[in-house]
Amino acid sequence: AAPAHGWRCSVAELVADARATGTWHPKGDGYEPQPGDLLVSARSGGDPTTGGTGHTEVVSVESRGSAFARLYPRTIGANEGNTWVEAPFDLDGADYRGCIARGDLGARALAFAKVELAMRIAEIPGSKHSPRIQEYHAGARRGGTATAGMPGREGEGGAVLGKNAPDEVAWCASGQSWCLAQAARAA
C-alpha cells in the first residue's frame, strides 16, 4: 500500500480545503502570513481560486519588521526551476491570490521544507525520476476530505498520483503536503 504522505496534489484543492475550513485568506483581507503558512499564486494562465493551475510556497521567515520585509517575506517553494528554492515573495504581485493559514502544524512542516531545500531535492532530467519527488506524489490525493491520505484516512480520496508518477508532474502541492504530513506524523 502507498504510504499516506500527502493531503493534496492540486493547489486548487488546497484552496478549496482552506475555504471549507476557514483558513483561506484572499489577497488584501489584512491577514499577515506567518511562518508555515502557504502562499498561493496563479500559474501558467490558470487561477487556483477558480479551479485552475497554481503554485504554492511556504512562508519561511516572518514578514514583520521593515516595510520591505512586510511586502517581501521569504518563502520556500517546491518545483521552482525543478527544485526547492528560498526567495523573497512579492505580496503585491499580480499572480498572488492569497494565503492558507496552517498554524502550529504548518510551522512544524516548515522544518521539513527546510530539510528538503538543504538536500537540494530536484528533478532528474531524462527518463529517470527523483525518488524523493516520487515519494511526495506517492500519497498525494485528489478528492475526499481535506485530510484524505493522512494517518487514519489512507484509503480516502479518489485518484492517488502514486509512487511511479514522473518527477515532471507538478509537485509544489505534493511537496508541501508531504512536509505537512511528516509534521503531523511527528506530532
C-alpha positions in Angstrom: 0.0 0.0 0.0 1.2 3.5 -0.7 2.3 5.5 2.3 0.0 8.2 3.5 2.3 11.1 2.8 0.2 13.9 1.5 -3.1 15.6 1.5 -3.3 17.2 -1.9 -1.5 17.2 -5.2 -3.5 20.1 -6.5 -3.2 23.7 -5.5 -6.8 24.3 -6.4 -7.9 21.6 -3.9 -5.6 23.1 -1.2 -7.5 26.4 -1.7 -10.9 24.6 -1.7 -10.0 22.8 1.5 -8.8 26.1 3.1 -12.1 27.8 2.2 -14.0 24.9 3.7 -12.1 25.0 7.0 -11.9 28.8 7.2 -8.2 29.0 6.8 -8.2 30.8 3.4 -7.2 34.5 3.4 -7.6 36.1 0.0 -5.1 38.8 -1.0 -6.0 42.1 0.6 -8.0 40.8 3.6 -5.5 42.1 6.1 -4.1 38.8 7.2 -0.3 38.8 7.7 1.2 35.5 6.5 3.1 33.6 9.3 6.0 31.1 9.0 4.5 27.8 7.9 1.5 29.3 6.1 1.2 28.6 2.3 1.1 31.5 -0.2 -0.9 30.7 -3.3 -0.3 32.1 -6.8 -1.8 31.7 -10.3 0.5 29.9 -12.7 0.6 29.3 -16.5 -2.5 31.5 -17.0 -4.6 29.5 -14.5 -6.1 30.6 -11.3 -6.3 28.1 -8.4 -9.0 30.1 -6.7 -11.3 29.2 -9.6 -10.1 25.6 -10.1 -7.2 26.3 -12.4 -3.5 25.7 -12.1 -1.5 27.4 -9.4 1.7 27.4 -7.3 2.2 27.3 -3.5 5.2 28.3 -1.3 5.6 28.1 2.4 6.5 31.3 4.4 10.0 30.7 5.8 10.7 34.0 7.5 8.1 36.1 9.3 7.1 39.2 7.5 7.2 41.5 10.5 9.7 44.3 10.7 10.6 46.7 7.9 8.2 47.7 5.2 10.4 45.8 2.7 10.0 42.6 4.8 6.2 43.1 5.1 5.9 43.2 1.3 8.5 40.6 0.6 8.5 37.7 3.1 10.9 34.8 2.3 9.3 31.6 1.2 10.4 28.1 0.3 8.8 26.8 -2.9 8.9 23.3 -4.3 9.0 22.8 -8.1 10.6 26.1 -8.8 13.1 25.7 -11.6 12.6 21.9 -10.9 13.9 22.1 -7.4 13.2 23.7 -3.9 14.1 27.4 -3.8 14.1 30.0 -1.0 13.5 33.6 -2.1 11.6 36.8 -1.3 7.9 36.7 -2.3 6.0 39.8 -3.6 2.7 40.0 -1.7 1.6 42.8 -4.2 2.4 40.7 -7.2 -0.3 40.3 -9.9 -0.2 36.4 -9.6 -0.5 36.3 -5.8 -4.0 35.1 -4.8 -3.9 34.5 -1.0 -2.7 32.6 2.0 -3.6 29.4 3.7 -3.1 29.7 7.4 -1.6 26.5 8.8 -0.9 27.4 12.5 1.5 25.3 14.6 1.4 22.3 12.3 2.4 24.5 9.4 5.3 25.9 11.4 6.4 22.4 12.1 6.0 21.5 8.5 8.4 24.4 7.6 11.2 22.4 9.3 10.7 19.6 6.8 10.7 22.0 3.9 14.0 23.5 5.1 15.5 20.0 5.1 14.3 19.3 1.6 15.7 22.6 0.5 19.1 21.8 2.1 19.1 18.4 0.5 18.7 20.1 -2.9 16.0 17.7 -4.0 15.5 18.2 -7.7 14.0 16.6 -10.8 16.3 14.3 -12.7 16.5 15.2 -16.5 15.5 12.5 -18.9 13.7 9.2 -18.3 14.9 8.7 -14.7 12.9 10.4 -11.9 13.8 11.7 -8.4 12.8 9.0 -5.9 12.1 11.8 -3.3 9.7 13.7 -5.6 8.0 10.4 -6.4 7.7 9.9 -2.6 5.9 13.3 -2.4 3.5 12.1 -5.1 3.1 8.6 -3.5 0.3 9.6 -1.1 -0.9 12.9 -2.7 -4.7 12.6 -3.3 -7.4 14.2 -5.4 -10.9 14.1 -3.9 -12.1 13.2 -0.5 -12.0 15.4 2.6 -9.2 17.9 3.4 -7.4 15.2 5.3 -7.5 12.5 2.6 -4.4 10.4 2.7 -3.4 11.3 6.2 -2.9 8.8 9.0 -6.2 7.1 9.7 -7.6 8.2 6.3 -5.2 6.4 4.0 -7.9 5.0 1.8 -9.9 8.2 1.4 -9.8 10.2 -1.8 -10.2 9.5 -5.4 -7.1 9.4 -7.5 -3.7 8.9 -6.0 -0.8 10.2 -8.1 1.3 7.2 -6.8 4.9 6.4 -6.3 5.6 6.0 -10.0 4.4 9.5 -11.0 7.2 11.1 -13.0 9.0 14.0 -11.4 7.9 16.2 -14.3 4.4 16.2 -12.9 3.9 19.5 -11.0 4.9 18.8 -7.4 4.6 22.1 -5.5 1.4 21.0 -3.7 2.6 17.4 -3.3 5.9 18.6 -1.8 4.3 21.0 0.6 1.6 18.4 1.6 4.3 15.8 2.2 6.0 18.2 4.6 2.8 18.8 6.4 2.1 15.0 6.6 5.6 14.5 8.1 4.9 17.1 10.7 1.5 15.5 11.6 3.2 12.1 12.0 5.9 13.6 14.2 3.4 15.4 16.4 
